[in-house]
Amino acid sequence: MVAVAVLAALPVLPAESQPRAFEGRTIRIVVGFTPGGGFDTYSRALARHLGKHLAGKPAVIVENMPGAASLIAANTVYKAARPDGLTIVNFHGNQLVGQLLGREGIEFDARKFVWLGVPVRDNVVCALTRASGIGTVEQWMAARTPVKLGGVGPGDTTHDTARVLQAALGLPIQLVRGYKGTAEIRLAAESGEVAGGCWQWESVKVTWRKALDAGEIAIVLQATAKPLPELPRVPLALDLARTEDARQLVRAAVIVPSAISRLYAVAPGTPPDRVQALRAAFLETVRDPEFLADARQAKLDVDPIPGEELAGLVEELFRLDPAIVAKLREILR
């Protein structure tokens, strides 16, 4: 799905009006994950087109700095990159929740990063196998024994979503942790080891497509702000929450972090004219017909958030009620 029309009216800075600071230079996109994954694929597609939307048409390359679910890349760019706009970091939004909760190892302050945007808003759903006997959220709520969901570990969407839905909605869940990724969780579900799991719809519909089309799995719940166009009849977790605190938990721990999963930022202190140029180039790139053709070929959804809006979402995350933060800290330990 390509949904960029909403951005068409946003002002941009034409390349001819931009500073010439990037002319003859090379911009690095430092990706916090290994080559070949979703983060890397988006970054390489952006790198192929970003330079032509900047004055001087700089070269743009991708470097991978995997480790600790992209935390190493985020820490490194925050602490060591020059604030010249030539180093862009691409890391996971869950690390921002980690800072909010005081997790060890986070050496940045997300409120000081300079945000350029995200190329797509991710949306979390729960997918369960038909063989589990759970085909609707009503059946799930009525289950006499906890339903086994696969999870990676704290900080990962599979883990945090299950924990929050269990606490906020009272869903009977037995979280089985320790899987390496969603590919392993899918295999475990297909073998009957677990019933399924909760993670990004943008991943489920591509990587579990065959089982979806065959009716072997069902999407029984959406942890999204509004129903996805492709899933109009699947209930929303927000609608099942009985208290405002429960709704805040779902929004703070699942909906906002998933929307800003694929963060792009530059170091604190980057000059405003360079930030403006990079934000404009980011927007122009995700509107670029050649980039969109690349995205379609790679089956990448494009539903971007501009840098200014992303900065607002980050600020919103850090204005969360301390009592809700304390509950999240207990739930996501």
N, C-alpha and C positions, 0 to 999 in steps of 0.2 A: 504494500500500500504506500503510495506517495502522497503525502498531505502537506503541501507547502503553500497552497493558495492563500492561507491565512496570513502568511508572511509577506505577501506581495506588496502590501501597502506600507510596510515599515521602511523608514528612510535608510539609505545606505550612503557610504562615502565613496564616490567614484574614484577609480584608481588614479586618475589624473589630478585629483585634489589631495591625494595622500602624501605623507612625508616620504622622502626618498631613502629613508633609513635602511630599507631592505634591499636596495639595488646592489647587485653583485654579491649578495650574501646568501648563505644557506640556512634555512629554517629547519630545525629538528623537531619531529613529533616523537616524544619519548612515551612508548606504550608500556603500561605496567603488566602486560601479560605476554605469553609466548607467541611466536609467529603462527599464523593459521587459524587463530581463534576469532571470535566476533569482534573484540576490541581492535585487534590487529587489522582485520579486514576493513572495518570502517575507516581506520586511520590511513591505510594505504590508498583507499578510494579518495579520501579527502586530499591526501598528499599529491595525487595525480592532477588535481585541479585548483588547489588553493593558490598557488603561486601566480597564476595568470590574473587573479583578482587583486593583486597587490602591485603598487607602483614599482617599476623596475623588474617585475616578474622574477622574484628570487626562486632558487631551487628549493624544493621541499623534500626532505627525506624522513624515513621512519627508522627509529631505533627501538629495539625491545629491551626492557629492563624488568623482567619478571621477578616475582617473589612476594610472599606475604599478601596475596590477593591485591596486588598493585600498590601496596603501602611503601615498598622500597622506592619505587619511581616517584611517588608523591613526596616522600620525605626528601629525596635527593634533589629534586627540582626546587622545592621550597627553600632548602638550605643553601644549595650550591650554585644554582643557575643564575647567570647575570640577568638583571632586570632590563633586558634590551629587546624583548619580544622575539628573540631568535630561538628560544627553547619553549616548546609547548608540551605540557604533560597531559596524558590521557589515562585517567584512573577511575576506580569504581566509587560510585556515590555512597556505598555502604560504609566507606572509610569515614565519611562525615558523621554518620551515626556513631561510629566508633569513638570519634573525638567527643561527641556529645555525652557518651556514656563513660568516658574516661578510660578507654581500653589502653593497655600498655603498647608502646611502640610507636605511637603517633607523635610525630615531631613537628607537625605543622599546625597552623591555626587557619582553618578553612575560611574564616571571615576575612583573611588578608590575601588569599589567592585572588588573582584577577581573572574572572570567568569569561570565556569566549563563547560558550554555548554547548549544546549537545545535539547530535544529529538525529536522535530518535528518542521518544518517550517510551520507556518499557512499561509493560502492564503485567501484573502478576495474576495467574490463575492457578487453580488446583485441578490436576488431572488424575483421575483414578481409573483403574482397569475395570471393565465389566465383570471380569472374573472375581473381583473383590466383593461383588454383590452390592456395591454402593454406586448407584447411578444418578442420585439426586442429593441435594444438600439435606432434604428432609430425611432421607434414609440414613444419611451420615449422622445427623443429630440424634436419631433414634437408635443408633447402633448400641448393642448391649456390651460390646467389648471395644476398647480403643482401636481405632483404625490406624494401621501402621503406615507412616509416611517416611520416605527416605530423605535424609539431609546430609549436607557436607559438614558444616560446623558453624560455630558462632561467627557472625559477620557475613555469612553467605545467605542469599535470598531463600534457599530451600530450608535452612534452619530457622532464620528469624521469622519468616512468614508463618511457619507451622506453630512456633512458640506463641506468637502474638494472637493467632486465630484461636488457639486453645484457651488462652487467658481471656481474650476479649469476648469471644462468642460462646465459650463453653463447649466447643466441639470436642468430642472424644478422640484424642490423638495419642498415639505412641510414636514418638519421633525416634527413628533409628538413624543415628549419626555415624559419620566416618566414611561415607562414600567420597570418592575423589571428585566427582562431578555429576552433572545430570545424565550423561551417557550411562554411567554405572547405575544410577537410580532407575533409569528406564529398563535396563536389563534386569534389575532386581524386581521391578514391578511385573515384567513379563514372565518371570520365573515363579511369581507368587510369593517372593520373599517379603515384599511390601505391597501396599495397595496402590501407591503412586506417590505424588509429591506436588509441591507448589513452587512454581518459578515462572519465568517470563513467557507470556503467550507468544511473543515474537520468536522465541526459541522452540517452544512446544510445537507450534504449527508447522515448522520446517523440519525439525529433527524427529518428530513423532508423527509425521504426516500420514504414513501408511496405516498406522494403527487408528488414527482419527478417521480416515476415510473408510476403514473396514468396520468401524463401530466397536473396536476392541477397547477403546478408552473413551471416557466421557469427561467433559469439562463441567464440573459441578459447582464451582464458586469463582467469582471474580473479586480480587482485592484491588479494585480500581475506583476512580472517582465517579465514573459513569459507565454504563454498559458499552462494551466494545461493539462496533457495528457488525462484526462477524459473530458475536455471541449475544444477541439481543434478549434472549430468554434466560440466560444464566444469571442467578441471583447475585446481588452485590453484598459483600461482607458488611459494608457500611449500613445497609438496610436491615441486617440481622442483629446489629449491635443494639443493645437495650438501653445503654447509658451514653451520655456525652463523653465520659472518660474512655469508654470502650471505643467509640468512634475516633477519639484523638489518638489512641494507641495504634489503631489500624492505619490512620493517616500518617502519623509520625514515623512509624517503623516500617511500613510497607509502601504506601502510595507515593509519598514524596521521594523517598530514596530510590524507588524504582524509576520514577519519572526522570531523575537526574543520574541514572546509573553510569552513563558514558560521558564523563566530564572531560572538558578541554579547558585548560587554564594556563596562564603564564605567571611568572614569579611576582611576588609583591614588589611594588615600587616601579613597575614598568610605566614609562611615560604615557600620559593620557592620549597624546596624538597617535602613538603606536597602538595602544589598546583600541582606539576607535577604528584605526585602519584594519586591525586584525579581526575585530568583531564584524565589520562591514564585509570583509573578504570571506569570513566564515558563512555569513548569510548568503552572499552572492554564490558561493560554491554550492550550497545545498539547494539553490534554485537553478543552478546551471544545468541545462538539458543534457550535456555530455556526462556530468556527474550522475544525474538521475538515470541515464541509460546504463552507466556502470553499476549503479545500485540495483537496478532491476535485474541485470544479468547475474549479479551475486546474490540475488534474493534478499537484499537488505531493505528493510523498511526505512522510510525517511519521514520523520514527523518532528522537526527540530524545535529547540527552545533557544531563542537568542540570548546573548550574553547578559543583557540588562535584566531580562526576566529570570534567568538562572540565578543571578546574584540575589534577586528578591526572594527566590525559593530557599536559598541557603540561609539568608537572614531569618526567614520565617521558621526554619528548622531550629535555629538557635534562640528563638523567642519562646520556645515550648515551656509550658508550665513546669516548674521544678518538681512538682508532685508527680506529673506524668513521666518525667525523665527518671525519677526514682523507681517508678513501677517498671519502666522499660529496662532499667539496669538489673532489676531482679529477674524479669522474665527472660532476658537475653543473655544471662550469665553463661 
